[in-house]
Amino acid sequence: MQTAEARILIKKILESDVKFDGHFDKCFNNLKHTQQEELIEWVRACKELKINPIQSKTNREIIGFVKRIGSNIRAMLTKEKKGYFIELFLDKHKYYEIEMNKLGF
């Protein structure tokens, strides 16, 4: 799946103009096809609240969903507690930890 196609599909699933952060394009393109499909299904499960979110310690109105892909790639989807999805972060573990700390998770 191409990155542009994935972005469109994810926005359609989330029914939101979600931002893509980290090195989304590069990381997504480097995923195996099965991992790409797994990421899309995980986004769908987050939308349906089948995945338990984590609560931000610094902003009580923000929740996040976290997924480990392979040994070094992490995905984090953030959402307003009673609102829209905000951002899908996809990057290596090192950058993911920085982002988690920044958001208070």
PANUNU-579379 format. One record per atom (N, C-alpha, C, O): residue in three letters; atom name; x, y, z. Coordinates in nm, 4 decimals, decimal comma. Atoms other than C-alpha are relative to their C-alpha. Layout:
type; atom; X; Y; Z
Ala; CA; X; Y; Z
...
END
This chain:
type; atom; X; Y; Z
Met; N; 0,0855; -0,1180; 0,0000
Met; CA; 0,0000; 0,0000; 0,0000
Met; C; 0,0898; 0,1239; 0,0000
Met; O; 0,1906; 0,1283; 0,0706
Gln; N; -0,0743; -0,1250; 0,0058
Gln; CA; 0,1277; 0,3470; -0,0834
Gln; C; -0,0379; 0,0894; 0,1179
Gln; O; -0,1485; 0,0797; 0,1712
Thr; N; 0,0219; -0,0875; -0,1154
Thr; CA; 0,1596; 0,6099; 0,1896
Thr; C; -0,1208; 0,0913; -0,0196
Thr; O; -0,2012; 0,1079; 0,0722
Ala; N; 0,1129; -0,0900; 0,0256
Ala; CA; -0,0876; 0,8501; 0,0264
Ala; C; -0,1323; -0,0741; 0,0140
Ala; O; -0,2282; -0,0202; 0,0692
Glu; N; 0,1202; 0,0826; -0,0106
Glu; CA; -0,3457; 0,5715; 0,0019
Glu; C; -0,0306; -0,0316; 0,1468
Glu; O; -0,1462; -0,0291; 0,1891
Ala; N; 0,0176; 0,0296; -0,1429
Ala; CA; -0,2890; 0,4806; 0,3680
Ala; C; -0,0526; 0,1225; 0,0747
Ala; O; -0,1418; 0,1102; 0,1587
Arg; N; 0,0455; -0,1234; -0,0658
Arg; CA; -0,3334; 0,8428; 0,4789
Arg; C; -0,1489; 0,0236; -0,0249
Arg; O; -0,2234; 0,0575; 0,0671
Ile; N; 0,1417; -0,0198; 0,0357
Ile; CA; -0,6660; 0,8684; 0,2951
Ile; C; -0,0875; -0,1003; 0,0748
Ile; O; -0,1915; -0,0643; 0,1299
Leu; N; 0,0767; 0,1053; -0,0666
Leu; CA; -0,7870; 0,5366; 0,4378
Leu; C; -0,0097; 0,0259; 0,1501
Leu; O; -0,1167; 0,0095; 0,2087
Ile; N; 0,0001; -0,0272; -0,1442
Ile; CA; -0,6871; 0,6296; 0,7944
Ile; C; -0,0912; 0,1174; 0,0328
Ile; O; -0,1663; 0,1118; 0,1302
Lys; N; 0,0886; -0,1156; -0,0229
Lys; CA; -0,8615; 0,9677; 0,7712
Lys; C; -0,1466; -0,0403; -0,0159
Lys; O; -0,2331; 0,0069; 0,0579
Lys; N; 0,1376; 0,0472; 0,0210
Lys; CA; -1,1727; 0,7935; 0,6384
Lys; C; -0,0472; -0,0838; 0,1190
Lys; O; -0,1598; -0,0671; 0,1659
Ile; N; 0,0346; 0,0843; -0,1151
Ile; CA; -1,1691; 0,5357; 0,9210
Ile; C; -0,0292; 0,0862; 0,1219
Ile; O; -0,1294; 0,0660; 0,1905
Leu; N; 0,0119; -0,0829; -0,1197
Leu; CA; -1,1212; 0,8021; 1,1896
Leu; C; -0,1037; 0,1113; -0,0141
Leu; O; -0,1403; 0,1755; 0,0843
Glu; N; 0,0957; -0,1076; 0,0271
Glu; CA; -1,3677; 1,0434; 1,0255
Glu; C; 0,0520; 0,1318; 0,0553
Glu; O; -0,0220; 0,2097; 0,1154
Ser; N; -0,0659; -0,1174; -0,0559
Ser; CA; -1,1205; 1,3157; 1,1149
Ser; C; 0,1189; 0,0359; -0,0884
Ser; O; 0,1777; -0,0508; -0,1531
Asp; N; -0,1159; -0,0472; 0,0743
Asp; CA; -0,8511; 1,5260; 0,9502
Asp; C; 0,1234; -0,0130; 0,0889
Asp; O; 0,1889; 0,0858; 0,1222
Val; N; -0,1101; 0,0297; -0,0909
Val; CA; -0,5879; 1,3598; 1,1671
Val; C; 0,1329; 0,0403; -0,0634
Val; O; 0,1513; 0,0274; -0,1844
Lys; N; -0,1337; -0,0339; 0,0469
Lys; CA; -0,2278; 1,4834; 1,1406
Lys; C; 0,0872; -0,1249; 0,0074
Lys; O; 0,0623; -0,2149; 0,0876
Phe; N; -0,0954; 0,1100; 0,0009
Phe; CA; 0,0557; 1,2445; 1,0639
Phe; C; 0,1341; 0,0564; 0,0421
Phe; O; 0,1831; 0,1523; -0,0176
Asp; N; -0,1225; -0,0543; -0,0568
Asp; CA; 0,3725; 1,2958; 1,2664
Asp; C; 0,1082; -0,1066; 0,0061
Asp; O; 0,0860; -0,2223; -0,0297
Gly; N; -0,1145; 0,0890; 0,0005
Gly; CA; 0,7115; 1,1412; 1,3175
Gly; C; 0,0482; -0,0119; -0,1431
Gly; O; 0,0317; 0,0807; -0,2224
His; N; -0,0414; 0,0264; 0,1380
His; CA; 0,8582; 0,9936; 1,0042
His; C; -0,1002; -0,0983; -0,0596
His; O; -0,0642; -0,2082; -0,1019
Phe; N; 0,1084; 0,0893; 0,0400
Phe; CA; 0,5227; 0,8479; 0,9020
Phe; C; 0,0251; -0,0620; -0,1366
Phe; O; 0,0207; -0,1842; -0,1507
Asp; N; -0,0154; 0,0520; 0,1365
Asp; CA; 0,5895; 0,8160; 0,5289
Asp; C; 0,1125; -0,1020; -0,0094
Asp; O; 0,0939; -0,2115; -0,0625
Lys; N; -0,1163; 0,0886; 0,0073
Lys; CA; 0,9335; 0,6616; 0,5632
Lys; C; -0,0248; -0,1302; 0,0760
Lys; O; 0,0034; -0,2386; 0,0248
Cys; N; 0,0244; 0,1202; -0,0806
Cys; CA; 0,8321; 0,4219; 0,8411
Cys; C; -0,1075; -0,0882; -0,0620
Cys; O; -0,0932; -0,2104; -0,0662
Phe; N; 0,1083; 0,0783; 0,0589
Phe; CA; 0,5084; 0,3171; 0,6720
Phe; C; 0,0491; -0,0743; -0,1239
Phe; O; 0,0161; -0,1911; -0,1439
Asn; N; -0,0519; 0,0640; 0,1214
Asn; CA; 0,6880; 0,2465; 0,3440
Asn; C; 0,0940; -0,1152; 0,0314
Asn; O; 0,1066; -0,2081; -0,0483
Asn; N; -0,0934; 0,1057; -0,0371
Asn; CA; 0,9416; 0,0302; 0,5273
Asn; C; -0,0678; -0,1186; 0,0693
Asn; O; -0,0038; -0,2208; 0,0940
Leu; N; 0,0730; 0,1109; -0,0612
Leu; CA; 0,6718; -0,1861; 0,6890
Leu; C; -0,0326; -0,1058; -0,1045
Leu; O; -0,0541; -0,0748; -0,2217
Lys; N; 0,0475; 0,1071; 0,0877
Lys; CA; 0,5884; -0,5240; 0,5408
Lys; C; -0,1480; 0,0220; -0,0247
Lys; O; -0,2155; 0,0897; 0,0528
His; N; 0,1415; -0,0168; 0,0346
His; CA; 0,2488; -0,5428; 0,3729
His; C; -0,0911; -0,0457; 0,1146
His; O; -0,1911; 0,0196; 0,1441
Thr; N; 0,0819; 0,0502; -0,1107
Thr; CA; 0,1103; -0,7499; 0,6620
Thr; C; 0,0023; 0,0972; 0,1185
Thr; O; -0,0986; 0,1139; 0,1871
Gln; N; -0,0097; -0,0977; -0,1081
Gln; CA; 0,2372; -0,4912; 0,9125
Gln; C; -0,0808; 0,1253; -0,0326
Gln; O; -0,1407; 0,1858; 0,0563
Gln; N; 0,0820; -0,1144; 0,0413
Gln; CA; 0,0728; -0,2129; 0,7118
Gln; C; -0,1478; -0,0293; 0,0252
Gln; O; -0,2204; 0,0549; 0,0780
Glu; N; 0,1395; 0,0400; -0,0231
Glu; CA; -0,2579; -0,4007; 0,7224
Glu; C; -0,0313; -0,0055; 0,1494
Glu; O; -0,1395; 0,0342; 0,1926
Glu; N; 0,0166; 0,0078; -0,1449
Glu; CA; -0,2101; -0,4636; 1,0948
Glu; C; -0,0162; 0,1395; 0,0604
Glu; O; -0,0977; 0,1593; 0,1504
Leu; N; 0,0108; -0,1381; -0,0465
Leu; CA; -0,1594; -0,0894; 1,1521
Leu; C; -0,1378; 0,0580; -0,0324
Leu; O; -0,1983; 0,1244; 0,0518
Ile; N; 0,1320; -0,0493; 0,0411
Ile; CA; -0,4785; -0,0067; 0,9580
Ile; C; -0,1087; -0,0619; 0,0886
Ile; O; -0,2001; 0,0082; 0,1320
Glu; N; 0,0984; 0,0665; -0,0862
Glu; CA; -0,6763; -0,2646; 1,1595
Glu; C; 0,0075; 0,0527; 0,1430
Glu; O; -0,0950; 0,0643; 0,2102
Trp; N; -0,0179; -0,0572; -0,1335
Trp; CA; -0,5315; -0,1230; 1,4826
Trp; C; -0,0672; 0,1376; 0,0069
Trp; O; -0,1323; 0,1694; 0,1064
Val; N; 0,0663; -0,1312; 0,0057
Val; CA; -0,6498; 0,2264; 1,3802
Val; C; -0,1509; -0,0192; 0,0088
Val; O; -0,2187; 0,0535; 0,0815
Arg; N; 0,1441; 0,0295; -0,0022
Arg; CA; -0,9970; 0,0815; 1,3184
Arg; C; -0,0438; -0,0416; 0,1411
Arg; O; -0,1484; 0,0024; 0,1888
Ala; N; 0,0315; 0,0449; -0,1361
Ala; CA; -0,9935; -0,0890; 1,6619
Ala; C; 0,0040; 0,1170; 0,0985
Ala; O; -0,0768; 0,1232; 0,1912
Cys; N; -0,0060; -0,1203; -0,0858
Cys; CA; -0,8898; 0,2406; 1,8261
Cys; C; -0,1264; 0,0836; -0,0186
Cys; O; -0,1847; 0,1315; 0,0786
Lys; N; 0,1211; -0,0783; 0,0307
Lys; CA; -1,1786; 0,4194; 1,6536
Lys; C; -0,1206; -0,0605; 0,0706
Lys; O; -0,2054; 0,0119; 0,1227
Glu; N; 0,1129; 0,0703; -0,0614
Glu; CA; -1,4196; 0,1561; 1,7875
Glu; C; 0,0195; -0,0193; 0,1503
Glu; O; -0,0611; -0,0852; 0,2159
Leu; N; -0,0352; 0,0082; -0,1428
Leu; CA; -1,2574; 0,1866; 2,1349
Leu; C; 0,0131; -0,1440; 0,0494
Leu; O; -0,0216; -0,1750; 0,1634
Lys; N; -0,0274; 0,1380; -0,0385
Lys; CA; -1,1663; -0,1831; 2,1352
Lys; C; 0,1381; -0,0122; 0,0646
Lys; O; 0,1717; -0,1155; 0,1225
Ile; N; -0,1328; -0,0057; -0,0597
Ile; CA; -0,8165; -0,0835; 2,2489
Ile; C; -0,0092; 0,0935; 0,1203
Ile; O; -0,0676; 0,2014; 0,1111
Asn; N; 0,0022; -0,0844; -0,1195
Asn; CA; -0,7705; 0,0531; 2,6006
Asn; C; 0,0977; 0,1161; -0,0159
Asn; O; 0,2155; 0,0945; -0,0443
Pro; N; -0,0887; -0,1158; 0,0137
Pro; CA; -0,6324; 0,4082; 2,5892
Pro; C; 0,0790; 0,0263; 0,1276
Pro; O; 0,0470; -0,0246; 0,2350
Ile; N; -0,0742; -0,0492; -0,1150
Ile; CA; -0,3752; 0,5649; 2,8164
Ile; C; -0,0334; 0,1479; 0,0168
Ile; O; -0,0659; 0,2157; -0,0808
Gln; N; 0,0372; -0,1379; -0,0336
Gln; CA; -0,4382; 0,9001; 2,9875
Gln; C; 0,1251; 0,0865; 0,0117
Gln; O; 0,2232; 0,0467; 0,0746
Ser; N; -0,1097; -0,0952; -0,0152
Ser; CA; -0,2070; 1,1993; 2,9542
Ser; C; 0,0010; 0,0523; 0,1430
Ser; O; -0,1042; 0,0824; 0,1994
Lys; N; -0,0123; -0,0528; -0,1358
Lys; CA; -0,0751; 1,3150; 3,2911
Lys; C; 0,0021; 0,1519; 0,0022
Lys; O; -0,0257; 0,2130; 0,1054
Thr; N; -0,0093; -0,1462; 0,0051
Thr; CA; -0,0305; 1,6750; 3,1739
Thr; C; -0,1247; 0,0668; -0,0569
Thr; O; -0,1519; 0,1830; -0,0269
Asn; N; 0,1233; -0,0544; 0,0579
Asn; CA; -0,3541; 1,7238; 2,9774
Asn; C; -0,1080; -0,1061; 0,0127
Asn; O; -0,1119; -0,2012; -0,0654
Arg; N; 0,1023; 0,1010; -0,0305
Arg; CA; -0,6505; 1,5326; 3,1171
Arg; C; -0,1037; -0,0173; -0,1109
Arg; O; -0,1858; -0,1088; -0,1041
Glu; N; 0,0946; 0,0109; 0,1106
Glu; CA; -0,8465; 1,5895; 2,7947
Glu; C; 0,0550; -0,0802; -0,1170
Glu; O; -0,0127; -0,0971; -0,2184
Ile; N; -0,0644; 0,0751; 0,1076
Ile; CA; -0,6034; 1,3843; 2,5843
Ile; C; 0,0203; -0,1458; 0,0429
Ile; O; 0,0682; -0,1742; 0,1527
Ile; N; -0,0283; 0,1416; -0,0200
Ile; CA; -0,5926; 1,0064; 2,5576
Ile; C; 0,0815; -0,0489; -0,1196
Ile; O; 0,0828; 0,0135; -0,2257
Gly; N; -0,0827; 0,0534; 0,1071
Gly; CA; -0,3614; 0,7928; 2,3501
Gly; C; -0,0105; -0,1507; -0,0092
Gly; O; -0,0414; -0,2189; 0,0885
Phe; N; -0,0035; 0,1432; 0,0274
Phe; CA; -0,3423; 0,4490; 2,1955
Phe; C; 0,1398; -0,0304; -0,0525
Phe; O; 0,1926; 0,0438; -0,1353
Val; N; -0,1388; 0,0299; 0,0338
Val; CA; -0,0041; 0,2810; 2,1567
Val; C; 0,0109; -0,1393; -0,0605
Val; O; -0,0549; -0,2335; -0,0162
Lys; N; -0,0220; 0,1298; 0,0651
Lys; CA; 0,1136; 0,0008; 1,9283
Lys; C; 0,1481; -0,0169; -0,0319
Lys; O; 0,2142; 0,0747; -0,0809
Arg; N; -0,1366; 0,0374; 0,0349
Arg; CA; 0,4470; -0,1711; 1,8902
Arg; C; -0,0049; -0,0788; -0,1308
Arg; O; -0,0832; -0,1728; -0,1446
Ile; N; -0,0060; 0,0689; 0,1291
Ile; CA; 0,5321; -0,2800; 1,5347
Ile; C; 0,1435; -0,0463; -0,0200
Ile; O; 0,2347; 0,0355; -0,0326
Gly; N; -0,1357; 0,0523; 0,0124
Gly; CA; 0,8307; -0,5069; 1,4994
Gly; C; 0,0807; 0,0326; 0,1239
Gly; O; 0,0252; 0,0539; 0,2317
Ser; N; -0,0849; -0,0242; -0,1165
Ser; CA; 1,1261; -0,4464; 1,7241
Ser; C; 0,0289; 0,1473; 0,0248
Ser; O; 0,0669; 0,1841; 0,1359
Asn; N; -0,0452; -0,1376; -0,0176
Asn; CA; 1,1830; -0,0758; 1,6649
Asn; C; -0,1021; 0,1080; -0,0387
Asn; O; -0,0758; 0,2259; -0,0154
Ile; N; 0,0979; -0,1004; 0,0447
Ile; CA; 0,8708; 0,0977; 1,5250
Ile; C; -0,1147; 0,0061; 0,0997
Ile; O; -0,1630; -0,0965; 0,1476
Arg; N; 0,1118; -0,0217; -0,0917
Arg; CA; 0,6017; 0,2475; 1,7465
Arg; C; -0,1016; 0,0932; -0,0659
Arg; O; -0,0664; 0,1857; -0,1391
Ala; N; 0,1092; -0,0858; 0,0465
Ala; CA; 0,2645; 0,3990; 1,6626
Ala; C; -0,0731; 0,0529; 0,1228
Ala; O; -0,0915; -0,0182; 0,2216
Met; N; 0,0789; -0,0597; -0,1075
Met; CA; 0,0716; 0,6368; 1,8846
Met; C; -0,1084; 0,0858; -0,0654
Met; O; -0,0808; 0,1730; -0,1478
Leu; N; 0,1147; -0,0742; 0,0507
Leu; CA; -0,2729; 0,7694; 1,8075
Leu; C; -0,0589; 0,0793; 0,1160
Leu; O; -0,0975; 0,0217; 0,2177
Thr; N; 0,0532; -0,0838; -0,1072
Thr; CA; -0,3918; 1,0650; 2,0157
Thr; C; -0,1391; 0,0492; -0,0366
Thr; O; -0,1736; 0,0660; -0,1535
Lys; N; 0,1399; -0,0385; 0,0179
Lys; CA; -0,7500; 1,1754; 2,0670
Lys; C; -0,0427; 0,0923; 0,1130
Lys; O; 0,0004; 0,0769; 0,2272
Glu; N; 0,0653; -0,0787; -0,1044
Glu; CA; -0,9435; 1,4427; 2,2508
Glu; C; -0,0980; -0,0939; 0,0684
Glu; O; -0,1663; -0,1719; 0,0019
Lys; N; 0,0830; 0,0941; -0,0756
Lys; CA; -1,1316; 1,2615; 2,5255
Lys; C; -0,1436; -0,0063; -0,0520
Lys; O; -0,1990; -0,1148; -0,0695
Lys; N; 0,1389; -0,0028; 0,0468
Lys; CA; -1,4725; 1,3721; 2,4027
Lys; C; -0,0091; 0,0636; -0,1380
Lys; O; -0,1084; 0,1285; -0,1712
Gly; N; -0,0024; -0,0660; 0,1296
Gly; CA; -1,3744; 1,4826; 2,0550
Gly; C; 0,0649; -0,0851; -0,1076
Gly; O; 0,0471; -0,2067; -0,1145
Tyr; N; -0,0569; 0,0594; 0,1193
Tyr; CA; -1,1770; 1,4072; 1,7447
Tyr; C; 0,1384; -0,0586; 0,0245
Tyr; O; 0,2056; -0,0257; 0,1223
Phe; N; -0,1366; 0,0492; -0,0002
Phe; CA; -0,8616; 1,2120; 1,6784
Phe; C; 0,0906; 0,1135; -0,0464
Phe; O; 0,0546; 0,1904; -0,1355
Ile; N; -0,0896; -0,1126; 0,0237
Ile; CA; -0,5649; 1,4478; 1,6687
Ile; C; 0,1154; -0,0369; -0,0922
Ile; O; 0,1397; 0,0295; -0,1930
Glu; N; -0,1254; 0,0261; 0,0684
Glu; CA; -0,2530; 1,2773; 1,5443
Glu; C; 0,0349; -0,1481; 0,0030
Glu; O; 0,0110; -0,2174; 0,1019
Leu; N; -0,0553; 0,1351; 0,0059
Leu; CA; -0,1056; 0,9470; 1,4304
Leu; C; 0,1506; 0,0151; -0,0150
Leu; O; 0,2001; 0,0649; -0,1162
Phe; N; -0,1449; -0,0087; -0,0034
Phe; CA; 0,2610; 0,9271; 1,5203
Phe; C; 0,0569; -0,1378; -0,0325
Phe; O; 0,0166; -0,2376; 0,0273
Leu; N; -0,0638; 0,1262; 0,0373
Leu; CA; 0,4748; 0,6577; 1,3564
Leu; C; 0,1484; 0,0268; -0,0179
Leu; O; 0,1886; 0,1046; -0,1044
Asp; N; -0,1435; -0,0248; 0,0076
Asp; CA; 0,8475; 0,6444; 1,4130
Asp; C; 0,0761; -0,1067; 0,0778
Asp; O; 0,0172; -0,1989; 0,1342
Lys; N; -0,0851; 0,0922; -0,0747
Lys; CA; 1,1395; 0,4603; 1,5671
Lys; C; -0,0183; 0,0206; 0,1496
Lys; O; -0,0649; 0,1254; 0,1943
His; N; 0,0194; 0,0024; -0,1443
His; CA; 1,1389; 0,3777; 1,9367
His; C; 0,0572; 0,1234; 0,0690
His; O; -0,0067; 0,1774; 0,1592
Lys; N; -0,0660; -0,1155; -0,0630
Lys; CA; 1,3798; 0,6624; 2,0292
Lys; C; -0,0876; 0,1263; -0,0087
Lys; O; -0,1050; 0,1969; 0,0906
Tyr; N; 0,0825; -0,1193; 0,0193
Tyr; CA; 1,1556; 0,9354; 1,8834
Tyr; C; -0,1359; -0,0150; 0,0676
Tyr; O; -0,1947; 0,0826; 0,1141
Tyr; N; 0,1268; 0,0302; -0,0664
Tyr; CA; 0,8444; 0,7673; 2,0218
Tyr; C; 0,0077; 0,0350; 0,1484
Tyr; O; -0,0867; 0,0921; 0,2030
Glu; N; -0,0147; -0,0308; -0,1419
Glu; CA; 0,9775; 0,7999; 2,3778
Glu; C; -0,0003; 0,1510; 0,0239
Glu; O; -0,0584; 0,1982; 0,1217
Ile; N; -0,0006; -0,1465; -0,0105
Ile; CA; 1,0417; 1,1727; 2,3240
Ile; C; -0,1425; 0,0527; -0,0135
Ile; O; -0,1845; 0,1392; 0,0633
Glu; N; 0,1392; -0,0426; 0,0227
Glu; CA; 0,6869; 1,2170; 2,1917
Glu; C; -0,0888; -0,0361; 0,1185
Glu; O; -0,1734; 0,0437; 0,1590
Met; N; 0,0784; 0,0424; -0,1165
Met; CA; 0,5380; 1,0198; 2,4823
Met; C; 0,0228; 0,0957; 0,1168
Met; O; -0,0728; 0,1371; 0,1824
Asn; N; -0,0315; -0,0932; -0,1088
Asn; CA; 0,7165; 1,2436; 2,7340
Asn; C; -0,0582; 0,1377; -0,0267
Asn; O; -0,1103; 0,2022; 0,0643
Lys; N; 0,0529; -0,1319; 0,0372
Lys; CA; 0,6140; 1,5586; 2,5460
Lys; C; -0,1507; 0,0094; 0,0271
Lys; O; -0,2007; 0,1129; 0,0711
Leu; N; 0,1458; 0,0011; -0,0181
Leu; CA; 0,2463; 1,4565; 2,5639
Leu; C; -0,0440; -0,0385; 0,1400
Leu; O; -0,1625; -0,0306; 0,1724
Gly; N; 0,0333; 0,0318; -0,1386
Gly; CA; 0,2635; 1,3446; 2,9257
Gly; C; -0,0518; -0,1407; 0,0217
Gly; O; -0,1233; -0,1659; 0,1186
Phe; N; 0,0426; 0,1400; -0,0159
Phe; CA; 0,2035; 0,9729; 2,8757
Phe; C; 0,1044; -0,0768; 0,0767
Phe; O; 0,0878; -0,1963; 0,1009
END
